[in-house]
């Protein structure tokens, strides 16, 4: 009878291999390194407790001491392993995705600036089909000013003004 009771409710333990443990440990260590690489504003968006915040601040202070930083990353990994890191991973992904969108927006603005400088009014009209709210008159004026100037320094200035106008007009979706 006792044997039957034992067989009815067997406890299933999940067997975790040494390789899986190492992989998880490396993921946590890399998470710590990614957290140290963030700015203060970005860190404010991630739910971290005080010991983690202090450890990250200390890592910023010892950036130029390689072996000390390596040991500190190990300590930071130890702190992270004692916590639920899923929330931190999700918040970090959101921040990094936001950064990727900003880079894409920057590249689009550079592309349109180059198109407007090279092709002029045709490119402005093409850009307006993509960005209906764009200020056609201002872009035309900036393009005309760019083309009328002979000095390279002033051309660069107007190219930057065109870029700024486009960058501000691009949708941030």
SVG drawing of the C-alpha trace seen along z (x, -y; Angstrom):
<svg xmlns="http://www.w3.org/2000/svg" viewBox="-2 -82 45 84">
<polyline fill="none" stroke="black" stroke-width="0.4" points="0.0,0.0 2.7,-2.4 4.4,-1.7 1.2,-2.5 0.9,-5.9 4.5,-6.7 3.8,-5.8 0.6,-7.8 2.2,-11.1 5.7,-11.1 7.6,-14.3 8.9,-15.4 12.1,-17.3 13.3,-19.2 16.8,-18.1 19.0,-21.0 22.3,-20.2 25.5,-21.9 25.6,-23.5 22.1,-25.0 23.2,-26.4 26.3,-28.0 24.2,-29.4 21.8,-31.0 24.8,-32.4 26.3,-33.9 22.9,-35.5 22.7,-37.0 26.3,-38.3 25.5,-39.8 22.4,-41.4 24.5,-43.1 26.9,-44.4 24.0,-45.7 22.6,-47.5 26.0,-49.1 26.1,-50.4 22.8,-52.3 22.5,-56.0 21.1,-57.2 17.8,-58.2 17.4,-54.7 18.3,-53.0 15.5,-55.0 13.0,-53.2 14.1,-49.8 12.7,-48.4 15.9,-47.9 16.3,-47.7 18.8,-49.7 21.7,-47.1 21.5,-46.7 21.5,-50.5 24.5,-50.9 26.4,-48.1 25.7,-49.6 26.9,-53.0 30.0,-51.5 30.6,-49.8 30.5,-53.2 33.2,-54.4 35.6,-51.5 35.3,-51.5 39.0,-52.0 40.2,-49.1 39.7,-46.0 40.3,-43.2 38.3,-45.0 35.5,-45.6 35.5,-41.9 35.2,-40.9 32.4,-43.5 30.5,-42.1 30.6,-38.7 29.3,-40.3 26.5,-42.1 25.6,-38.7 25.4,-37.2 23.0,-40.0 20.9,-39.5 20.7,-35.7 19.0,-36.3 16.2,-38.2 13.5,-37.7 15.2,-39.0 12.3,-38.6 10.9,-42.1 14.4,-43.6 14.8,-41.8 11.5,-43.1 12.2,-46.7 15.7,-46.5 14.3,-45.2 11.8,-48.1 14.6,-50.6 16.8,-49.0 13.9,-48.8 13.3,-52.5 17.0,-53.1 16.7,-51.2 13.7,-53.2 15.6,-56.4 18.5,-55.1 16.1,-54.2 14.5,-57.6 18.0,-59.2 18.8,-57.2 15.5,-58.1 16.2,-61.8 19.7,-61.5 18.3,-59.7 15.7,-62.3 18.2,-65.1 20.6,-63.6 17.6,-63.1 16.5,-66.7 20.0,-68.1 20.6,-66.0 17.1,-66.1 15.5,-69.2 11.8,-69.9 11.0,-66.4 12.5,-64.8 10.6,-67.3 7.3,-66.4 8.2,-62.7 9.0,-63.3 5.6,-65.1 3.8,-62.0 5.4,-60.1 5.0,-62.9 1.9,-64.9 2.5,-67.4 5.9,-68.4 6.4,-72.1 6.9,-72.2 7.6,-75.9 10.4,-75.8 12.1,-72.8 12.0,-74.5 13.5,-77.6 16.2,-75.7 17.0,-73.8 17.2,-77.1 19.5,-78.6 21.7,-75.5 22.0,-75.7 22.7,-79.4 25.6,-79.4 29.1,-78.7 30.9,-78.4 31.2,-74.8 30.8,-75.9 27.5,-77.5 26.4,-74.6 27.0,-72.3 25.0,-74.6 22.0,-74.5 22.3,-70.8 22.0,-70.5 19.0,-72.7 17.4,-70.6 18.2,-67.5 16.7,-69.1 13.5,-70.0 13.1,-66.5 14.0,-64.8 11.5,-66.8 8.8,-66.0 9.3,-62.3 6.7,-60.2 8.0,-58.6 5.7,-55.5"/>
</svg>
